[in-house]
Amino acid sequence: MGLAERCLAPEAARHLEPLTARPDEAEDAVPGAGGYWSEAFRRLVATFRLRASIRAELAPPA
């Protein structure tokens, strides 16, 4: 995830948004795994949004 946070373009956030939803856990699933990945992608999307706002602030005036 750290590499993705640093290397992917902030515009990728919209493609990752569906992965932030907490899935229903099946009986045979590892408890908490869905919530873990949901939170990980939520943080990744938040990082992309922060990077996008930083880019916008640092962009030269039009």
N, C-alpha and C positions, 0 to 999 in steps of 0.2 A: 504494500500500500504506500509506503514512503516514496518509492520510486515513481509510482503513479501520481502522487501529490506534486512531485517536483517536475515531472516531465510531460504529462498530458496537458493539453490546452484547457483553459477554464471553460471553454464552450462544451466540453465533454460532460459537464454537470447535468445537462438536460437528458443525456442518454442514460445516465446512471440513476436518475431519479426513481424509476420503478423498483430498483433494488433496495431502496431504503424502507420499503414497506415490510412490516414484521409478518413473516409467513406463519400459517398454521402449522404446528408441529405434529407430525405423525407419531403414532405410538412407538414405532421402532426407531425413531430419530434420536439423536443425542440431545438430551435436554439442554436448552439454552443456545444451541448452535444457530438456529434461525435468528434469534435476537442478537447474537454476537455479530453476525454478518450484516444484519440490518443496521446496527449501530456503526459498524465499520464503514459502510457505504454512506451513511448519513454524515459522518465526519469528513469523508472524502468529498462529498458534494459541498459541504460547508467550506472546506479549504478552497475548492475551485471558485466558489462565490467570492470569498475573500480575495483571492488572487485577481479575479476579474475587477473588483472594486479598486484594488491597488493599481492595476493597469490603467483603469479609467482616470484615476487621480494623477498618475504620472504622465499621461499622454499629453503631448504638446497641444496648446489651444488651436482650434480650427480656424 
